[in-house]
Amino acid sequence: METISTSCVIAGGGPAGMMCGLLLARAGVDVTVLEKHADFLRDFRGDTVHPSTQQILHELGLLERFLELPHAKIRQVTLDFGDQHFTIGDFTRLPTVSKFIALMPQWDFLDFIADEAKKYPNFRLLMQTQARDLIAQKDKNGGDRIAGVLATGPSGNLQIRAGLTIGADGRHSILRDKSGLKVKDLGAPFDVLWLSLPHRPGDPVDLVGRIQGGAFFVMIYRGDYWQCAYGIPKGGHDAIKAEGITAFRARLRKVAGFAADRVDTITGFDQVKLLTVTVNRLEQWARPGLLMIGDAAHAMSPAGGVGINLAIQDAVATANIVGPVLQKGVPRFSDLKKVQRRREFPTRVIQRFQIFAQDVMLAPTLRAKETPKVPWAVKLLNAWPWARQFPARFVGIGPRPEHVQLRKR
């Protein structure tokens, strides 16, 4: 079995793992990132790069090059209740360099971060390599300490020895399962079906939410098409498939508004992807030698599209806190617990908001037969443009935004 030694091994080449790898490598830390796929090409991943993430890229001196990549911009958020149209969010008032959400395929974002990280000789990205288990060893006090991972790669099994192991392998994290860390399930009463519809001249170019009858539908402008999320009751996917594609298209027509005339482009359920919504978080994010971040530490609802950006904030905080320690040696358990203390507050705040939204608006909508009454807050935001910056700030920046503090070496 091949053995690799590194200062830090990161399981998972998603937004949290890649950003953390870039920041640590930039600071001179020897870092190895494992990505189980051969590339980053996956549909219907989080493709929203929020102003907070763009601010981090600006601090790294990368924003100008990043925005040269093809992307669309969302500057406002709108919400339709039946035939009534409301504007509820405005990103142009935010105190950030970029005053918009950049919509870009996540594979382009990850390729960009990987290319930047590869400029540092102490960065190693192993594709088609998946962490399967943790390596535990006794510390000087007789306790267990994680000392790396056992992985499977293109040439077979390998062990990667590391002073710090970071689990960033998503909401279905293998390392989380192997760690023995306890997960607190916060519940989610709905799932989401992802699909695409054509964008036509004259369509809006913003984020559009629609509530009609007992359905909610979100449309995200992607340049030449709409990326769409159709909410369904938890566990309702099989029943919808059993009704057949014609019945499903009829459902879409009722809620798609101006896009109702193009739902016939959905010809089969192979064009529809199920997202099983989960909201949870670890009670403890770390054990000696191991730290979990991103979705592996806290799975988020798609409400607000904040998951990718919260994961990146975790990565920045991790680099800021443990990076200086890794430059000198091996982080202590107390160092790792500082990351949770730093990031648990914003995680809890956002999850509480998501649970409130799903319990107060989304779940009742899915149970209703008629379009619900317009909430007073929606009316207020629509009538008072100045107030629209506050929901935009919550989504676009979030509570306790992080900034790059770990210096380049």
Secondary structure as GFF3:
##gff-version 3
##sequence-region A 1 409
A	DSSP	beta_strand	2	11	.	.	.	ID=ss1
A	DSSP	alpha_helix	15	26	.	.	.	ID=ss2
A	DSSP	beta_strand	31	35	.	.	.	ID=ss3
A	DSSP	beta_strand	48	49	.	.	.	ID=ss4
A	DSSP	alpha_helix	51	59	.	.	.	ID=ss5
A	DSSP	alpha_helix	63	66	.	.	.	ID=ss6
A	DSSP	beta_strand	72	74	.	.	.	ID=ss7
A	DSSP	beta_strand	76	81	.	.	.	ID=ss8
A	DSSP	beta_strand	84	90	.	.	.	ID=ss9
A	DSSP	three_ten_helix	91	93	.	.	.	ID=ss10
A	DSSP	beta_strand	101	103	.	.	.	ID=ss11
A	DSSP	alpha_helix	106	117	.	.	.	ID=ss12
A	DSSP	beta_strand	123	127	.	.	.	ID=ss13
A	DSSP	beta_strand	130	138	.	.	.	ID=ss14
A	DSSP	beta_strand	144	153	.	.	.	ID=ss15
A	DSSP	beta_strand	156	167	.	.	.	ID=ss16
A	DSSP	alpha_helix	174	179	.	.	.	ID=ss17
A	DSSP	beta_strand	183	185	.	.	.	ID=ss18
A	DSSP	beta_strand	190	198	.	.	.	ID=ss19
A	DSSP	beta_strand	207	212	.	.	.	ID=ss20
A	DSSP	beta_strand	215	221	.	.	.	ID=ss21
A	DSSP	beta_strand	225	233	.	.	.	ID=ss22
A	DSSP	alpha_helix	237	243	.	.	.	ID=ss23
A	DSSP	alpha_helix	245	255	.	.	.	ID=ss24
A	DSSP	three_ten_helix	257	265	.	.	.	ID=ss25
A	DSSP	three_ten_helix	269	271	.	.	.	ID=ss26
A	DSSP	beta_strand	273	275	.	.	.	ID=ss27
A	DSSP	beta_strand	280	282	.	.	.	ID=ss28
A	DSSP	beta_strand	286	287	.	.	.	ID=ss29
A	DSSP	beta_strand	290	292	.	.	.	ID=ss30
A	DSSP	three_ten_helix	294	296	.	.	.	ID=ss31
A	DSSP	three_ten_helix	303	305	.	.	.	ID=ss32
A	DSSP	alpha_helix	307	326	.	.	.	ID=ss33
A	DSSP	alpha_helix	333	357	.	.	.	ID=ss34
A	DSSP	pi_helix	358	362	.	.	.	ID=ss35
A	DSSP	alpha_helix	363	367	.	.	.	ID=ss36
A	DSSP	alpha_helix	376	383	.	.	.	ID=ss37
A	DSSP	three_ten_helix	385	388	.	.	.	ID=ss38
A	DSSP	alpha_helix	389	396	.	.	.	ID=ss39
###
